[in-house]
Amino acid sequence: MDCRLGPLHQLTHIPAKMITTLINHKEKPKKSEKTLQAIQRVGQAVNQAVGRFVTVGETIGNENRELKEEMGFACSEARRAGE
């Protein structure tokens, strides 16, 4: 993946394997304690990444008037998606 956002990408990057694990867990009726703990860690990682994205986005919006509205919308959408 070629991402030119640099540090922003690093703040929000979550390995695809972690996200795949989180999504696929619903397909298995029985889950071991280890699997449940892994799912919880993935959920926490996603939540933290969204939080960092929102923090950085709000800062960018506050520092750049021309981006404020768009960044505010993106941050609101990210918060809603994380709920």
Distance bins in CASP14 RR format, pairs under 12 A and 6 or more apart:
PFRMAT RR
TARGET T0000
AUTHOR 0000-0000-0000
RMODE 2
METHOD distances of the structure
MODEL  1
1 9 0 0 0 0 1 0 0 0 0 0 0
1 13 0 0 0 0 1 0 0 0 0 0 0
1 15 0 0 0 0 0 1 0 0 0 0 0
1 16 0 0 0 0 1 0 0 0 0 0 0
2 9 0 0 0 0 0 1 0 0 0 0 0
3 9 1 0 1 0 0 0 0 0 0 0 0
3 10 0 0 0 0 1 0 0 0 0 0 0
3 11 0 0 0 0 0 1 0 0 0 0 0
3 12 0 0 0 0 1 0 0 0 0 0 0
3 13 0 0 0 0 1 0 0 0 0 0 0
5 11 0 0 0 0 1 0 0 0 0 0 0
5 12 0 0 0 0 1 0 0 0 0 0 0
5 13 0 0 0 0 1 0 0 0 0 0 0
5 53 0 0 0 0 0 1 0 0 0 0 0
5 56 0 0 0 0 1 0 0 0 0 0 0
5 57 0 0 0 0 0 1 0 0 0 0 0
5 60 0 0 0 0 0 1 0 0 0 0 0
6 12 0 0 0 0 0 1 0 0 0 0 0
6 13 0 0 0 0 1 0 0 0 0 0 0
6 56 0 0 0 0 0 1 0 0 0 0 0
7 13 0 0 0 0 0 1 0 0 0 0 0
7 52 0 0 0 0 0 1 0 0 0 0 0
7 53 0 0 0 0 0 1 0 0 0 0 0
7 56 0 0 0 0 1 0 0 0 0 0 0
7 59 0 0 0 0 0 1 0 0 0 0 0
7 60 0 0 0 0 0 1 0 0 0 0 0
8 49 0 0 0 0 0 1 0 0 0 0 0
8 52 0 0 0 0 1 0 0 0 0 0 0
8 53 1 0 0 1 0 0 0 0 0 0 0
8 54 0 0 0 0 0 1 0 0 0 0 0
8 55 0 0 0 0 0 1 0 0 0 0 0
8 56 1 0 1 0 0 0 0 0 0 0 0
8 57 0 0 0 0 1 0 0 0 0 0 0
8 59 0 0 0 0 0 1 0 0 0 0 0
8 60 0 0 0 0 1 0 0 0 0 0 0
8 71 0 0 0 0 0 1 0 0 0 0 0
8 74 0 0 0 0 0 1 0 0 0 0 0
9 49 0 0 0 0 0 1 0 0 0 0 0
9 52 0 0 0 0 0 1 0 0 0 0 0
9 53 0 0 0 0 0 1 0 0 0 0 0
9 56 0 0 0 0 0 1 0 0 0 0 0
10 49 0 0 0 0 0 1 0 0 0 0 0
10 52 0 0 0 0 1 0 0 0 0 0 0
10 53 0 0 0 0 0 1 0 0 0 0 0
10 56 0 0 0 0 0 1 0 0 0 0 0
11 45 0 0 0 0 0 1 0 0 0 0 0
11 48 0 0 0 0 1 0 0 0 0 0 0
11 49 1 0 0 1 0 0 0 0 0 0 0
11 50 0 0 0 0 0 1 0 0 0 0 0
11 51 0 0 0 0 1 0 0 0 0 0 0
11 52 1 0 1 0 0 0 0 0 0 0 0
11 53 1 0 0 1 0 0 0 0 0 0 0
11 54 0 0 0 0 0 1 0 0 0 0 0
11 55 0 0 0 0 1 0 0 0 0 0 0
11 56 1 0 1 0 0 0 0 0 0 0 0
11 57 0 0 0 0 1 0 0 0 0 0 0
11 59 0 0 0 0 0 1 0 0 0 0 0
11 60 0 0 0 0 0 1 0 0 0 0 0
12 19 0 0 0 0 0 1 0 0 0 0 0
12 45 0 0 0 0 0 1 0 0 0 0 0
12 46 0 0 0 0 1 0 0 0 0 0 0
12 47 0 0 0 0 0 1 0 0 0 0 0
12 48 0 0 0 0 1 0 0 0 0 0 0
12 49 1 0 1 0 0 0 0 0 0 0 0
12 50 1 0 0 1 0 0 0 0 0 0 0
12 51 0 0 0 0 1 0 0 0 0 0 0
12 52 1 0 0 1 0 0 0 0 0 0 0
12 53 1 0 1 0 0 0 0 0 0 0 0
12 54 0 0 0 0 1 0 0 0 0 0 0
12 55 0 0 0 0 0 1 0 0 0 0 0
12 56 0 0 0 0 1 0 0 0 0 0 0
12 57 0 0 0 0 0 1 0 0 0 0 0
12 74 0 0 0 0 0 1 0 0 0 0 0
12 78 0 0 0 0 1 0 0 0 0 0 0
13 19 0 0 0 0 0 1 0 0 0 0 0
13 45 0 0 0 0 0 1 0 0 0 0 0
13 46 0 0 0 0 0 1 0 0 0 0 0
13 48 0 0 0 0 0 1 0 0 0 0 0
13 49 1 0 0 1 0 0 0 0 0 0 0
13 52 0 0 0 0 0 1 0 0 0 0 0
13 53 0 0 0 0 0 1 0 0 0 0 0
14 20 0 0 0 0 0 1 0 0 0 0 0
14 21 0 0 0 0 0 1 0 0 0 0 0
14 22 0 0 0 0 1 0 0 0 0 0 0
14 41 0 0 0 0 0 1 0 0 0 0 0
14 42 1 0 0 1 0 0 0 0 0 0 0
14 43 0 0 0 0 1 0 0 0 0 0 0
14 44 0 0 0 0 0 1 0 0 0 0 0
14 45 1 0 1 0 0 0 0 0 0 0 0
14 46 1 0 0 1 0 0 0 0 0 0 0
14 47 0 0 0 0 0 1 0 0 0 0 0
14 48 0 0 0 0 1 0 0 0 0 0 0
14 49 1 0 1 0 0 0 0 0 0 0 0
14 50 0 0 0 0 1 0 0 0 0 0 0
14 51 0 0 0 0 0 1 0 0 0 0 0
14 52 0 0 0 0 0 1 0 0 0 0 0
14 53 0 0 0 0 0 1 0 0 0 0 0
15 21 0 0 0 0 1 0 0 0 0 0 0
15 22 0 0 0 0 0 1 0 0 0 0 0
15 41 0 0 0 0 0 1 0 0 0 0 0
15 42 0 0 0 0 1 0 0 0 0 0 0
15 45 0 0 0 0 1 0 0 0 0 0 0
15 46 0 0 0 0 0 1 0 0 0 0 0
15 49 0 0 0 0 0 1 0 0 0 0 0
16 22 0 0 0 0 0 1 0 0 0 0 0
16 23 0 0 0 0 0 1 0 0 0 0 0
16 24 0 0 0 0 0 1 0 0 0 0 0
16 42 0 0 0 0 0 1 0 0 0 0 0
17 23 0 0 0 0 0 1 0 0 0 0 0
17 24 0 0 0 0 0 1 0 0 0 0 0
17 38 0 0 0 0 0 1 0 0 0 0 0
17 42 0 0 0 0 1 0 0 0 0 0 0
17 45 0 0 0 0 0 1 0 0 0 0 0
18 24 0 0 0 0 0 1 0 0 0 0 0
18 25 0 0 0 0 0 1 0 0 0 0 0
18 38 0 0 0 0 1 0 0 0 0 0 0
18 39 0 0 0 0 1 0 0 0 0 0 0
18 40 0 0 0 0 0 1 0 0 0 0 0
18 41 1 0 0 1 0 0 0 0 0 0 0
18 42 1 0 1 0 0 0 0 0 0 0 0
18 43 0 0 0 0 1 0 0 0 0 0 0
18 44 0 0 0 0 0 1 0 0 0 0 0
18 45 1 0 0 1 0 0 0 0 0 0 0
18 46 1 0 0 1 0 0 0 0 0 0 0
18 48 0 0 0 0 0 1 0 0 0 0 0
18 49 0 0 0 0 0 1 0 0 0 0 0
19 25 0 0 0 0 0 1 0 0 0 0 0
19 39 0 0 0 0 0 1 0 0 0 0 0
19 42 1 0 0 1 0 0 0 0 0 0 0
19 43 0 0 0 0 1 0 0 0 0 0 0
19 45 0 0 0 0 1 0 0 0 0 0 0
19 46 1 0 0 1 0 0 0 0 0 0 0
19 49 0 0 0 0 0 1 0 0 0 0 0
20 26 0 0 0 0 0 1 0 0 0 0 0
20 27 0 0 0 0 0 1 0 0 0 0 0
20 38 0 0 0 0 0 1 0 0 0 0 0
20 39 0 0 0 0 0 1 0 0 0 0 0
20 42 0 0 0 0 1 0 0 0 0 0 0
21 27 0 0 0 0 0 1 0 0 0 0 0
21 28 0 0 0 0 0 1 0 0 0 0 0
21 31 0 0 0 0 0 1 0 0 0 0 0
21 34 0 0 0 0 0 1 0 0 0 0 0
21 35 0 0 0 0 1 0 0 0 0 0 0
21 36 0 0 0 0 0 1 0 0 0 0 0
21 37 0 0 0 0 0 1 0 0 0 0 0
21 38 1 0 0 1 0 0 0 0 0 0 0
21 39 1 0 0 1 0 0 0 0 0 0 0
21 40 0 0 0 0 0 1 0 0 0 0 0
21 41 0 0 0 0 1 0 0 0 0 0 0
21 42 1 0 1 0 0 0 0 0 0 0 0
21 43 0 0 0 0 1 0 0 0 0 0 0
21 45 0 0 0 0 0 1 0 0 0 0 0
21 46 0 0 0 0 0 1 0 0 0 0 0
22 35 0 0 0 0 0 1 0 0 0 0 0
22 36 0 0 0 0 0 1 0 0 0 0 0
22 38 0 0 0 0 1 0 0 0 0 0 0
22 39 1 0 0 1 0 0 0 0 0 0 0
22 40 0 0 0 0 1 0 0 0 0 0 0
22 41 0 0 0 0 1 0 0 0 0 0 0
22 42 1 0 1 0 0 0 0 0 0 0 0
22 43 1 0 0 1 0 0 0 0 0 0 0
22 44 0 0 0 0 0 1 0 0 0 0 0
22 45 0 0 0 0 1 0 0 0 0 0 0
22 46 1 0 0 1 0 0 0 0 0 0 0
22 47 0 0 0 0 0 1 0 0 0 0 0
23 39 0 0 0 0 0 1 0 0 0 0 0
23 42 0 0 0 0 1 0 0 0 0 0 0
23 43 0 0 0 0 0 1 0 0 0 0 0
23 46 0 0 0 0 0 1 0 0 0 0 0
24 31 0 0 0 0 0 1 0 0 0 0 0
24 35 0 0 0 0 0 1 0 0 0 0 0
24 38 0 0 0 0 0 1 0 0 0 0 0
24 39 0 0 0 0 1 0 0 0 0 0 0
24 42 0 0 0 0 0 1 0 0 0 0 0
25 31 1 0 0 1 0 0 0 0 0 0 0
25 32 0 0 0 0 0 1 0 0 0 0 0
25 34 0 0 0 0 0 1 0 0 0 0 0
25 35 1 0 0 1 0 0 0 0 0 0 0
25 36 0 0 0 0 1 0 0 0 0 0 0
25 37 0 0 0 0 0 1 0 0 0 0 0
25 38 0 0 0 0 1 0 0 0 0 0 0
25 39 1 0 1 0 0 0 0 0 0 0 0
25 40 0 0 0 0 0 1 0 0 0 0 0
25 41 0 0 0 0 0 1 0 0 0 0 0
25 42 0 0 0 0 1 0 0 0 0 0 0
25 43 0 0 0 0 0 1 0 0 0 0 0
26 35 0 0 0 0 0 1 0 0 0 0 0
26 39 0 0 0 0 1 0 0 0 0 0 0
27 35 0 0 0 0 0 1 0 0 0 0 0
28 35 1 0 0 1 0 0 0 0 0 0 0
28 36 0 0 0 0 0 1 0 0 0 0 0
28 39 0 0 0 0 0 1 0 0 0 0 0
29 35 0 0 0 0 0 1 0 0 0 0 0
30 36 0 0 0 0 0 1 0 0 0 0 0
31 37 0 0 0 0 1 0 0 0 0 0 0
31 38 0 0 0 0 1 0 0 0 0 0 0
31 39 1 0 0 1 0 0 0 0 0 0 0
31 40 0 0 0 0 0 1 0 0 0 0 0
32 38 0 0 0 0 1 0 0 0 0 0 0
32 39 0 0 0 0 0 1 0 0 0 0 0
33 39 0 0 0 0 0 1 0 0 0 0 0
33 40 0 0 0 0 0 1 0 0 0 0 0
34 40 0 0 0 0 0 1 0 0 0 0 0
34 41 0 0 0 0 0 1 0 0 0 0 0
35 41 0 0 0 0 0 1 0 0 0 0 0
35 42 0 0 0 0 0 1 0 0 0 0 0
36 42 0 0 0 0 0 1 0 0 0 0 0
36 43 0 0 0 0 0 1 0 0 0 0 0
37 43 0 0 0 0 0 1 0 0 0 0 0
37 44 0 0 0 0 0 1 0 0 0 0 0
38 44 0 0 0 0 0 1 0 0 0 0 0
38 45 0 0 0 0 0 1 0 0 0 0 0
39 45 0 0 0 0 0 1 0 0 0 0 0
39 46 0 0 0 0 0 1 0 0 0 0 0
40 46 0 0 0 0 0 1 0 0 0 0 0
40 47 0 0 0 0 0 1 0 0 0 0 0
41 47 0 0 0 0 0 1 0 0 0 0 0
41 48 0 0 0 0 0 1 0 0 0 0 0
42 48 0 0 0 0 0 1 0 0 0 0 0
42 49 0 0 0 0 0 1 0 0 0 0 0
43 49 0 0 0 0 1 0 0 0 0 0 0
43 50 0 0 0 0 1 0 0 0 0 0 0
43 82 0 0 0 0 1 0 0 0 0 0 0
44 50 0 0 0 0 0 1 0 0 0 0 0
44 51 0 0 0 0 0 1 0 0 0 0 0
45 51 0 0 0 0 0 1 0 0 0 0 0
45 52 0 0 0 0 0 1 0 0 0 0 0
46 52 0 0 0 0 0 1 0 0 0 0 0
46 53 0 0 0 0 0 1 0 0 0 0 0
46 78 0 0 0 0 0 1 0 0 0 0 0
46 81 0 0 0 0 1 0 0 0 0 0 0
46 82 1 0 0 1 0 0 0 0 0 0 0
46 83 0 0 0 0 0 1 0 0 0 0 0
47 53 0 0 0 0 0 1 0 0 0 0 0
47 54 0 0 0 0 0 1 0 0 0 0 0
47 78 0 0 0 0 0 1 0 0 0 0 0
47 79 0 0 0 0 0 1 0 0 0 0 0
47 81 0 0 0 0 0 1 0 0 0 0 0
47 82 1 0 0 1 0 0 0 0 0 0 0
47 83 0 0 0 0 0 1 0 0 0 0 0
48 54 0 0 0 0 0 1 0 0 0 0 0
48 55 0 0 0 0 0 1 0 0 0 0 0
48 82 0 0 0 0 0 1 0 0 0 0 0
49 55 0 0 0 0 0 1 0 0 0 0 0
49 56 0 0 0 0 0 1 0 0 0 0 0
49 78 0 0 0 0 1 0 0 0 0 0 0
49 81 0 0 0 0 0 1 0 0 0 0 0
49 82 0 0 0 0 0 1 0 0 0 0 0
50 56 0 0 0 0 0 1 0 0 0 0 0
50 57 0 0 0 0 0 1 0 0 0 0 0
50 74 0 0 0 0 0 1 0 0 0 0 0
50 75 0 0 0 0 1 0 0 0 0 0 0
50 76 0 0 0 0 0 1 0 0 0 0 0
50 77 0 0 0 0 0 1 0 0 0 0 0
50 78 1 0 1 0 0 0 0 0 0 0 0
50 79 1 0 0 1 0 0 0 0 0 0 0
50 80 0 0 0 0 0 1 0 0 0 0 0
50 81 1 0 0 1 0 0 0 0 0 0 0
50 82 1 0 1 0 0 0 0 0 0 0 0
50 83 0 0 0 0 1 0 0 0 0 0 0
51 57 0 0 0 0 1 0 0 0 0 0 0
51 58 0 0 0 0 1 0 0 0 0 0 0
51 75 0 0 0 0 1 0 0 0 0 0 0
51 78 1 0 0 1 0 0 0 0 0 0 0
51 79 0 0 0 0 1 0 0 0 0 0 0
51 81 0 0 0 0 0 1 0 0 0 0 0
51 82 0 0 0 0 1 0 0 0 0 0 0
52 58 0 0 0 0 0 1 0 0 0 0 0
52 59 0 0 0 0 0 1 0 0 0 0 0
52 75 0 0 0 0 0 1 0 0 0 0 0
52 78 0 0 0 0 0 1 0 0 0 0 0
53 59 0 0 0 0 0 1 0 0 0 0 0
53 60 0 0 0 0 0 1 0 0 0 0 0
53 71 0 0 0 0 0 1 0 0 0 0 0
53 72 0 0 0 0 0 1 0 0 0 0 0
53 74 0 0 0 0 1 0 0 0 0 0 0
53 75 1 0 0 1 0 0 0 0 0 0 0
53 76 0 0 0 0 0 1 0 0 0 0 0
53 77 0 0 0 0 0 1 0 0 0 0 0
53 78 1 0 1 0 0 0 0 0 0 0 0
53 79 0 0 0 0 1 0 0 0 0 0 0
53 81 0 0 0 0 0 1 0 0 0 0 0
53 82 0 0 0 0 0 1 0 0 0 0 0
54 60 0 0 0 0 0 1 0 0 0 0 0
54 61 0 0 0 0 0 1 0 0 0 0 0
54 71 0 0 0 0 1 0 0 0 0 0 0
54 72 0 0 0 0 1 0 0 0 0 0 0
54 73 0 0 0 0 0 1 0 0 0 0 0
54 74 0 0 0 0 1 0 0 0 0 0 0
54 75 1 0 1 0 0 0 0 0 0 0 0
54 76 0 0 0 0 1 0 0 0 0 0 0
54 77 0 0 0 0 1 0 0 0 0 0 0
54 78 1 0 1 0 0 0 0 0 0 0 0
54 79 1 0 0 1 0 0 0 0 0 0 0
54 80 0 0 0 0 0 1 0 0 0 0 0
54 81 0 0 0 0 0 1 0 0 0 0 0
54 82 0 0 0 0 1 0 0 0 0 0 0
55 61 0 0 0 0 0 1 0 0 0 0 0
55 62 0 0 0 0 0 1 0 0 0 0 0
55 71 0 0 0 0 0 1 0 0 0 0 0
55 75 0 0 0 0 1 0 0 0 0 0 0
55 78 0 0 0 0 0 1 0 0 0 0 0
55 79 0 0 0 0 0 1 0 0 0 0 0
56 62 0 0 0 0 0 1 0 0 0 0 0
56 63 0 0 0 0 0 1 0 0 0 0 0
56 67 0 0 0 0 0 1 0 0 0 0 0
56 71 0 0 0 0 1 0 0 0 0 0 0
56 72 0 0 0 0 0 1 0 0 0 0 0
56 74 0 0 0 0 0 1 0 0 0 0 0
56 75 0 0 0 0 1 0 0 0 0 0 0
56 78 0 0 0 0 0 1 0 0 0 0 0
57 63 0 0 0 0 1 0 0 0 0 0 0
57 64 0 0 0 0 1 0 0 0 0 0 0
57 67 0 0 0 0 1 0 0 0 0 0 0
57 68 0 0 0 0 1 0 0 0 0 0 0
57 70 0 0 0 0 1 0 0 0 0 0 0
57 71 1 0 1 0 0 0 0 0 0 0 0
57 72 1 0 0 1 0 0 0 0 0 0 0
57 73 0 0 0 0 0 1 0 0 0 0 0
57 74 1 0 0 1 0 0 0 0 0 0 0
57 75 1 0 1 0 0 0 0 0 0 0 0
57 76 0 0 0 0 0 1 0 0 0 0 0
57 77 0 0 0 0 0 1 0 0 0 0 0
57 78 0 0 0 0 1 0 0 0 0 0 0
57 79 0 0 0 0 0 1 0 0 0 0 0
58 64 0 0 0 0 0 1 0 0 0 0 0
58 67 0 0 0 0 0 1 0 0 0 0 0
58 68 0 0 0 0 1 0 0 0 0 0 0
58 71 1 0 0 1 0 0 0 0 0 0 0
58 72 1 0 0 1 0 0 0 0 0 0 0
58 73 0 0 0 0 0 1 0 0 0 0 0
58 74 0 0 0 0 1 0 0 0 0 0 0
58 75 1 0 1 0 0 0 0 0 0 0 0
58 76 0 0 0 0 0 1 0 0 0 0 0
58 78 0 0 0 0 0 1 0 0 0 0 0
58 79 0 0 0 0 0 1 0 0 0 0 0
59 67 0 0 0 0 0 1 0 0 0 0 0
59 68 0 0 0 0 0 1 0 0 0 0 0
59 71 0 0 0 0 1 0 0 0 0 0 0
59 72 0 0 0 0 0 1 0 0 0 0 0
59 75 0 0 0 0 0 1 0 0 0 0 0
60 66 0 0 0 0 0 1 0 0 0 0 0
60 67 1 0 0 1 0 0 0 0 0 0 0
60 68 0 0 0 0 1 0 0 0 0 0 0
60 69 0 0 0 0 0 1 0 0 0 0 0
60 70 0 0 0 0 1 0 0 0 0 0 0
60 71 1 0 1 0 0 0 0 0 0 0 0
60 72 0 0 0 0 1 0 0 0 0 0 0
60 74 0 0 0 0 1 0 0 0 0 0 0
60 75 0 0 0 0 1 0 0 0 0 0 0
61 67 1 0 1 0 0 0 0 0 0 0 0
61 68 1 0 1 0 0 0 0 0 0 0 0
61 69 0 0 0 0 1 0 0 0 0 0 0
61 70 0 0 0 0 1 0 0 0 0 0 0
61 71 1 0 1 0 0 0 0 0 0 0 0
61 72 1 0 0 1 0 0 0 0 0 0 0
61 73 0 0 0 0 0 1 0 0 0 0 0
61 74 0 0 0 0 1 0 0 0 0 0 0
61 75 0 0 0 0 1 0 0 0 0 0 0
62 68 1 0 0 1 0 0 0 0 0 0 0
62 69 0 0 0 0 0 1 0 0 0 0 0
62 71 0 0 0 0 1 0 0 0 0 0 0
62 72 0 0 0 0 1 0 0 0 0 0 0
62 75 0 0 0 0 0 1 0 0 0 0 0
63 71 0 0 0 0 1 0 0 0 0 0 0
64 70 0 0 0 0 1 0 0 0 0 0 0
64 71 1 0 0 1 0 0 0 0 0 0 0
64 72 0 0 0 0 0 1 0 0 0 0 0
65 71 0 0 0 0 0 1 0 0 0 0 0
67 73 0 0 0 0 0 1 0 0 0 0 0
67 74 0 0 0 0 1 0 0 0 0 0 0
67 75 0 0 0 0 0 1 0 0 0 0 0
68 74 0 0 0 0 0 1 0 0 0 0 0
68 75 0 0 0 0 0 1 0 0 0 0 0
69 75 0 0 0 0 0 1 0 0 0 0 0
69 76 0 0 0 0 0 1 0 0 0 0 0
70 76 0 0 0 0 0 1 0 0 0 0 0
70 77 0 0 0 0 0 1 0 0 0 0 0
71 77 0 0 0 0 0 1 0 0 0 0 0
71 78 0 0 0 0 0 1 0 0 0 0 0
72 78 0 0 0 0 1 0 0 0 0 0 0
72 79 0 0 0 0 1 0 0 0 0 0 0
72 80 0 0 0 0 0 1 0 0 0 0 0
73 79 0 0 0 0 0 1 0 0 0 0 0
73 80 0 0 0 0 0 1 0 0 0 0 0
74 80 0 0 0 0 0 1 0 0 0 0 0
74 81 0 0 0 0 0 1 0 0 0 0 0
75 81 0 0 0 0 0 1 0 0 0 0 0
75 82 0 0 0 0 0 1 0 0 0 0 0
76 82 0 0 0 0 0 1 0 0 0 0 0
76 83 0 0 0 0 0 1 0 0 0 0 0
77 83 0 0 0 0 0 1 0 0 0 0 0
END
